[in-house]
Amino acid sequence: MLTIDRLELAGELDRLVTLLPRLTPRGGLSMVAASTLADLERRGSRRIAELAETQGVTQPAMTGLVGRLAANGLVDRAPDPADRRGVLITVTDDGRAVLAARREARATALADLLDDLDVDDHAALAAAMGAINRLVTKGLHP
């Protein structure tokens, strides 16, 4: 039997979600820029309108962001073979490297916090990983 209310549990998980960005070095990227790169890495090339919708920003804002990412060599723009009027955005190897460095720095910071927990806390977190992974997968692919 579940001893915690589902909204209370969601609130506690939300606290974890708000911690993770604080552990991530900015490295010159906004959260939207990093999220856009991660989306491109995970889902492949996308059009600006799709990226804007996914990130919850306007198309002009995404156009500006993509321009800055392209100027820094983190994304490439190419004509959409399905519609020459459109442009596909693709993460570059440099963009992947920036994401990997950010993830490694965040993982290190989180590992440092984990060092302060006891064995029982580690076991509880390990036991929850399956459910957390299913929750994330469901949220990314509704």
CNS distance restraints for C-alpha pairs under 8 A (distance, minus, plus):
assign (resid   4 and name CA) (resid   8 and name CA) 6.57 0.50 0.50
assign (resid   4 and name CA) (resid   9 and name CA) 6.36 0.50 0.50
assign (resid   5 and name CA) (resid   9 and name CA) 6.15 0.50 0.50
assign (resid   6 and name CA) (resid  10 and name CA) 6.07 0.50 0.50
assign (resid   7 and name CA) (resid  11 and name CA) 6.09 0.50 0.50
assign (resid   8 and name CA) (resid  12 and name CA) 6.30 0.50 0.50
assign (resid   9 and name CA) (resid  13 and name CA) 6.25 0.50 0.50
assign (resid  10 and name CA) (resid  14 and name CA) 6.07 0.50 0.50
assign (resid  11 and name CA) (resid  15 and name CA) 6.42 0.50 0.50
assign (resid  12 and name CA) (resid  16 and name CA) 6.81 0.50 0.50
assign (resid  13 and name CA) (resid  17 and name CA) 6.39 0.50 0.50
assign (resid  14 and name CA) (resid  18 and name CA) 6.22 0.50 0.50
assign (resid  15 and name CA) (resid  19 and name CA) 6.33 0.50 0.50
assign (resid  16 and name CA) (resid  20 and name CA) 6.57 0.50 0.50
assign (resid  17 and name CA) (resid  21 and name CA) 7.50 0.50 0.50
assign (resid  18 and name CA) (resid  22 and name CA) 7.18 0.50 0.50
assign (resid  19 and name CA) (resid  23 and name CA) 6.59 0.50 0.50
assign (resid  20 and name CA) (resid  24 and name CA) 6.52 0.50 0.50
assign (resid  20 and name CA) (resid 106 and name CA) 7.24 0.50 0.50
assign (resid  20 and name CA) (resid 110 and name CA) 8.00 0.50 0.50
assign (resid  21 and name CA) (resid  31 and name CA) 7.87 0.50 0.50
assign (resid  23 and name CA) (resid 105 and name CA) 7.82 0.50 0.50
assign (resid  23 and name CA) (resid 106 and name CA) 5.27 0.50 0.50
assign (resid  23 and name CA) (resid 109 and name CA) 6.00 0.50 0.50
assign (resid  23 and name CA) (resid 110 and name CA) 7.07 0.50 0.50
assign (resid  24 and name CA) (resid 102 and name CA) 6.25 0.50 0.50
assign (resid  24 and name CA) (resid 103 and name CA) 7.45 0.50 0.50
assign (resid  24 and name CA) (resid 105 and name CA) 6.56 0.50 0.50
assign (resid  24 and name CA) (resid 106 and name CA) 4.83 0.50 0.50
assign (resid  25 and name CA) (resid 102 and name CA) 6.42 0.50 0.50
assign (resid  25 and name CA) (resid 105 and name CA) 7.02 0.50 0.50
assign (resid  25 and name CA) (resid 106 and name CA) 7.30 0.50 0.50
assign (resid  26 and name CA) (resid  30 and name CA) 6.68 0.50 0.50
assign (resid  26 and name CA) (resid  31 and name CA) 7.91 0.50 0.50
assign (resid  27 and name CA) (resid 102 and name CA) 7.87 0.50 0.50
assign (resid  29 and name CA) (resid  33 and name CA) 5.73 0.50 0.50
assign (resid  29 and name CA) (resid  34 and name CA) 6.06 0.50 0.50
assign (resid  30 and name CA) (resid  34 and name CA) 6.24 0.50 0.50
assign (resid  31 and name CA) (resid  35 and name CA) 5.96 0.50 0.50
assign (resid  32 and name CA) (resid  36 and name CA) 5.96 0.50 0.50
assign (resid  32 and name CA) (resid  55 and name CA) 6.78 0.50 0.50
assign (resid  33 and name CA) (resid  37 and name CA) 6.26 0.50 0.50
assign (resid  33 and name CA) (resid  65 and name CA) 6.92 0.50 0.50
assign (resid  33 and name CA) (resid  69 and name CA) 7.70 0.50 0.50
assign (resid  34 and name CA) (resid  38 and name CA) 6.14 0.50 0.50
assign (resid  34 and name CA) (resid  99 and name CA) 7.18 0.50 0.50
assign (resid  35 and name CA) (resid  39 and name CA) 6.04 0.50 0.50
assign (resid  35 and name CA) (resid  55 and name CA) 7.50 0.50 0.50
assign (resid  36 and name CA) (resid  40 and name CA) 6.25 0.50 0.50
assign (resid  36 and name CA) (resid  51 and name CA) 6.89 0.50 0.50
assign (resid  36 and name CA) (resid  55 and name CA) 6.96 0.50 0.50
assign (resid  37 and name CA) (resid  41 and name CA) 6.12 0.50 0.50
assign (resid  37 and name CA) (resid  74 and name CA) 7.91 0.50 0.50
assign (resid  37 and name CA) (resid  75 and name CA) 7.85 0.50 0.50
assign (resid  37 and name CA) (resid  91 and name CA) 6.23 0.50 0.50
assign (resid  37 and name CA) (resid  95 and name CA) 6.81 0.50 0.50
assign (resid  37 and name CA) (resid  96 and name CA) 7.75 0.50 0.50
assign (resid  37 and name CA) (resid  99 and name CA) 7.47 0.50 0.50
assign (resid  38 and name CA) (resid  42 and name CA) 6.02 0.50 0.50
assign (resid  38 and name CA) (resid  99 and name CA) 7.05 0.50 0.50
assign (resid  39 and name CA) (resid  43 and name CA) 5.78 0.50 0.50
assign (resid  39 and name CA) (resid  44 and name CA) 7.50 0.50 0.50
assign (resid  40 and name CA) (resid  44 and name CA) 4.83 0.50 0.50
assign (resid  40 and name CA) (resid  45 and name CA) 5.79 0.50 0.50
assign (resid  40 and name CA) (resid  46 and name CA) 6.87 0.50 0.50
assign (resid  40 and name CA) (resid  89 and name CA) 7.73 0.50 0.50
assign (resid  40 and name CA) (resid  90 and name CA) 6.25 0.50 0.50
assign (resid  40 and name CA) (resid  91 and name CA) 5.83 0.50 0.50
assign (resid  41 and name CA) (resid  90 and name CA) 7.92 0.50 0.50
assign (resid  41 and name CA) (resid  91 and name CA) 6.14 0.50 0.50
assign (resid  41 and name CA) (resid  96 and name CA) 7.13 0.50 0.50
assign (resid  44 and name CA) (resid  90 and name CA) 6.73 0.50 0.50
assign (resid  44 and name CA) (resid  91 and name CA) 7.89 0.50 0.50
assign (resid  45 and name CA) (resid  88 and name CA) 5.84 0.50 0.50
assign (resid  45 and name CA) (resid  89 and name CA) 5.29 0.50 0.50
assign (resid  45 and name CA) (resid  90 and name CA) 4.62 0.50 0.50
assign (resid  45 and name CA) (resid  91 and name CA) 7.43 0.50 0.50
assign (resid  46 and name CA) (resid  50 and name CA) 6.33 0.50 0.50
assign (resid  46 and name CA) (resid  51 and name CA) 6.58 0.50 0.50
assign (resid  46 and name CA) (resid  88 and name CA) 5.26 0.50 0.50
assign (resid  46 and name CA) (resid  89 and name CA) 5.39 0.50 0.50
assign (resid  46 and name CA) (resid  90 and name CA) 6.98 0.50 0.50
assign (resid  47 and name CA) (resid  51 and name CA) 6.36 0.50 0.50
assign (resid  47 and name CA) (resid  86 and name CA) 7.09 0.50 0.50
assign (resid  47 and name CA) (resid  87 and name CA) 5.87 0.50 0.50
assign (resid  47 and name CA) (resid  88 and name CA) 4.76 0.50 0.50
assign (resid  47 and name CA) (resid  89 and name CA) 6.00 0.50 0.50
assign (resid  48 and name CA) (resid  52 and name CA) 6.04 0.50 0.50
assign (resid  48 and name CA) (resid  59 and name CA) 6.78 0.50 0.50
assign (resid  48 and name CA) (resid  62 and name CA) 6.49 0.50 0.50
assign (resid  48 and name CA) (resid  63 and name CA) 6.56 0.50 0.50
assign (resid  48 and name CA) (resid  66 and name CA) 7.93 0.50 0.50
assign (resid  48 and name CA) (resid  87 and name CA) 7.28 0.50 0.50
assign (resid  48 and name CA) (resid  88 and name CA) 7.23 0.50 0.50
assign (resid  48 and name CA) (resid  89 and name CA) 7.04 0.50 0.50
assign (resid  49 and name CA) (resid  53 and name CA) 6.22 0.50 0.50
assign (resid  49 and name CA) (resid  59 and name CA) 5.76 0.50 0.50
assign (resid  49 and name CA) (resid  62 and name CA) 7.89 0.50 0.50
assign (resid  50 and name CA) (resid  54 and name CA) 6.15 0.50 0.50
assign (resid  51 and name CA) (resid  55 and name CA) 6.04 0.50 0.50
assign (resid  51 and name CA) (resid  62 and name CA) 7.16 0.50 0.50
assign (resid  52 and name CA) (resid  56 and name CA) 5.85 0.50 0.50
assign (resid  52 and name CA) (resid  57 and name CA) 5.05 0.50 0.50
assign (resid  52 and name CA) (resid  58 and name CA) 5.76 0.50 0.50
assign (resid  52 and name CA) (resid  59 and name CA) 5.37 0.50 0.50
assign (resid  52 and name CA) (resid  61 and name CA) 7.75 0.50 0.50
assign (resid  52 and name CA) (resid  62 and name CA) 5.47 0.50 0.50
assign (resid  53 and name CA) (resid  57 and name CA) 6.46 0.50 0.50
assign (resid  53 and name CA) (resid  58 and name CA) 7.51 0.50 0.50
assign (resid  53 and name CA) (resid  59 and name CA) 7.91 0.50 0.50
assign (resid  57 and name CA) (resid  61 and name CA) 6.32 0.50 0.50
assign (resid  57 and name CA) (resid  62 and name CA) 6.61 0.50 0.50
assign (resid  58 and name CA) (resid  62 and name CA) 6.30 0.50 0.50
assign (resid  59 and name CA) (resid  63 and name CA) 6.05 0.50 0.50
assign (resid  60 and name CA) (resid  64 and name CA) 6.28 0.50 0.50
assign (resid  61 and name CA) (resid  65 and name CA) 6.23 0.50 0.50
assign (resid  62 and name CA) (resid  66 and name CA) 5.95 0.50 0.50
assign (resid  63 and name CA) (resid  67 and name CA) 6.17 0.50 0.50
assign (resid  64 and name CA) (resid  68 and name CA) 6.38 0.50 0.50
assign (resid  65 and name CA) (resid  69 and name CA) 6.17 0.50 0.50
assign (resid  66 and name CA) (resid  70 and name CA) 5.94 0.50 0.50
assign (resid  66 and name CA) (resid  75 and name CA) 7.34 0.50 0.50
assign (resid  66 and name CA) (resid  89 and name CA) 7.89 0.50 0.50
assign (resid  67 and name CA) (resid  71 and name CA) 6.09 0.50 0.50
assign (resid  68 and name CA) (resid  72 and name CA) 6.33 0.50 0.50
assign (resid  69 and name CA) (resid  73 and name CA) 6.32 0.50 0.50
assign (resid  69 and name CA) (resid  74 and name CA) 5.18 0.50 0.50
assign (resid  69 and name CA) (resid  75 and name CA) 5.75 0.50 0.50
assign (resid  70 and name CA) (resid  74 and name CA) 5.62 0.50 0.50
assign (resid  70 and name CA) (resid  75 and name CA) 4.83 0.50 0.50
assign (resid  70 and name CA) (resid  76 and name CA) 5.85 0.50 0.50
assign (resid  70 and name CA) (resid  77 and name CA) 7.47 0.50 0.50
assign (resid  73 and name CA) (resid  92 and name CA) 7.05 0.50 0.50
assign (resid  73 and name CA) (resid  94 and name CA) 6.58 0.50 0.50
assign (resid  73 and name CA) (resid  95 and name CA) 7.18 0.50 0.50
assign (resid  74 and name CA) (resid  91 and name CA) 6.02 0.50 0.50
assign (resid  74 and name CA) (resid  92 and name CA) 5.31 0.50 0.50
assign (resid  74 and name CA) (resid  93 and name CA) 7.43 0.50 0.50
assign (resid  74 and name CA) (resid  94 and name CA) 5.46 0.50 0.50
assign (resid  74 and name CA) (resid  95 and name CA) 4.03 0.50 0.50
assign (resid  74 and name CA) (resid  96 and name CA) 7.73 0.50 0.50
assign (resid  75 and name CA) (resid  89 and name CA) 6.46 0.50 0.50
assign (resid  75 and name CA) (resid  90 and name CA) 5.35 0.50 0.50
assign (resid  75 and name CA) (resid  91 and name CA) 4.33 0.50 0.50
assign (resid  75 and name CA) (resid  92 and name CA) 5.03 0.50 0.50
assign (resid  75 and name CA) (resid  95 and name CA) 6.46 0.50 0.50
assign (resid  76 and name CA) (resid  89 and name CA) 5.71 0.50 0.50
assign (resid  76 and name CA) (resid  90 and name CA) 5.21 0.50 0.50
assign (resid  76 and name CA) (resid  91 and name CA) 6.37 0.50 0.50
assign (resid  76 and name CA) (resid  92 and name CA) 6.42 0.50 0.50
assign (resid  77 and name CA) (resid  87 and name CA) 6.27 0.50 0.50
assign (resid  77 and name CA) (resid  88 and name CA) 5.68 0.50 0.50
assign (resid  77 and name CA) (resid  89 and name CA) 4.77 0.50 0.50
assign (resid  77 and name CA) (resid  90 and name CA) 6.53 0.50 0.50
assign (resid  78 and name CA) (resid  87 and name CA) 5.47 0.50 0.50
assign (resid  78 and name CA) (resid  88 and name CA) 5.30 0.50 0.50
assign (resid  78 and name CA) (resid  89 and name CA) 6.67 0.50 0.50
assign (resid  79 and name CA) (resid  83 and name CA) 7.63 0.50 0.50
assign (resid  79 and name CA) (resid  84 and name CA) 5.56 0.50 0.50
assign (resid  79 and name CA) (resid  85 and name CA) 7.22 0.50 0.50
assign (resid  79 and name CA) (resid  86 and name CA) 6.00 0.50 0.50
assign (resid  79 and name CA) (resid  87 and name CA) 4.52 0.50 0.50
assign (resid  79 and name CA) (resid  88 and name CA) 5.97 0.50 0.50
assign (resid  80 and name CA) (resid  84 and name CA) 5.33 0.50 0.50
assign (resid  80 and name CA) (resid  85 and name CA) 7.27 0.50 0.50
assign (resid  80 and name CA) (resid  86 and name CA) 5.24 0.50 0.50
assign (resid  80 and name CA) (resid  87 and name CA) 4.98 0.50 0.50
assign (resid  80 and name CA) (resid  88 and name CA) 5.29 0.50 0.50
assign (resid  91 and name CA) (resid  95 and name CA) 5.65 0.50 0.50
assign (resid  91 and name CA) (resid  96 and name CA) 6.79 0.50 0.50
assign (resid  92 and name CA) (resid  96 and name CA) 6.30 0.50 0.50
assign (resid  93 and name CA) (resid  97 and name CA) 6.15 0.50 0.50
assign (resid  94 and name CA) (resid  98 and name CA) 6.25 0.50 0.50
assign (resid  95 and name CA) (resid  99 and name CA) 6.32 0.50 0.50
assign (resid  96 and name CA) (resid 100 and name CA) 6.10 0.50 0.50
assign (resid  97 and name CA) (resid 101 and name CA) 6.14 0.50 0.50
assign (resid  98 and name CA) (resid 102 and name CA) 6.23 0.50 0.50
assign (resid  99 and name CA) (resid 103 and name CA) 6.12 0.50 0.50
assign (resid 100 and name CA) (resid 104 and name CA) 6.07 0.50 0.50
assign (resid 101 and name CA) (resid 105 and name CA) 6.15 0.50 0.50
assign (resid 102 and name CA) (resid 106 and name CA) 6.13 0.50 0.50
assign (resid 103 and name CA) (resid 107 and name CA) 5.97 0.50 0.50
assign (resid 104 and name CA) (resid 108 and name CA) 6.10 0.50 0.50
assign (resid 105 and name CA) (resid 109 and name CA) 6.25 0.50 0.50
assign (resid 106 and name CA) (resid 110 and name CA) 6.09 0.50 0.50
assign (resid 107 and name CA) (resid 111 and name CA) 5.94 0.50 0.50
assign (resid 108 and name CA) (resid 112 and name CA) 6.20 0.50 0.50
assign (resid 109 and name CA) (resid 113 and name CA) 6.59 0.50 0.50
assign (resid 110 and name CA) (resid 114 and name CA) 6.24 0.50 0.50
assign (resid 111 and name CA) (resid 115 and name CA) 6.23 0.50 0.50
assign (resid 112 and name CA) (resid 116 and name CA) 7.22 0.50 0.50
assign (resid 113 and name CA) (resid 117 and name CA) 7.35 0.50 0.50
assign (resid 114 and name CA) (resid 122 and name CA) 7.56 0.50 0.50
assign (resid 117 and name CA) (resid 121 and name CA) 5.93 0.50 0.50
assign (resid 117 and name CA) (resid 122 and name CA) 6.79 0.50 0.50
assign (resid 118 and name CA) (resid 122 and name CA) 6.39 0.50 0.50
assign (resid 119 and name CA) (resid 123 and name CA) 6.17 0.50 0.50
assign (resid 120 and name CA) (resid 124 and name CA) 6.15 0.50 0.50
assign (resid 121 and name CA) (resid 125 and name CA) 6.16 0.50 0.50
assign (resid 122 and name CA) (resid 126 and name CA) 6.09 0.50 0.50
assign (resid 123 and name CA) (resid 127 and name CA) 6.06 0.50 0.50
assign (resid 124 and name CA) (resid 128 and name CA) 6.30 0.50 0.50
assign (resid 125 and name CA) (resid 129 and name CA) 6.39 0.50 0.50
assign (resid 128 and name CA) (resid 132 and name CA) 6.15 0.50 0.50
assign (resid 129 and name CA) (resid 133 and name CA) 5.97 0.50 0.50
assign (resid 130 and name CA) (resid 134 and name CA) 6.27 0.50 0.50
assign (resid 131 and name CA) (resid 135 and name CA) 6.11 0.50 0.50
assign (resid 132 and name CA) (resid 136 and name CA) 6.16 0.50 0.50
assign (resid 133 and name CA) (resid 137 and name CA) 6.06 0.50 0.50
assign (resid 134 and name CA) (resid 138 and name CA) 6.02 0.50 0.50
assign (resid 135 and name CA) (resid 139 and name CA) 6.11 0.50 0.50
assign (resid 136 and name CA) (resid 140 and name CA) 6.11 0.50 0.50
assign (resid 137 and name CA) (resid 141 and name CA) 6.00 0.50 0.50
assign (resid 138 and name CA) (resid 142 and name CA) 5.35 0.50 0.50
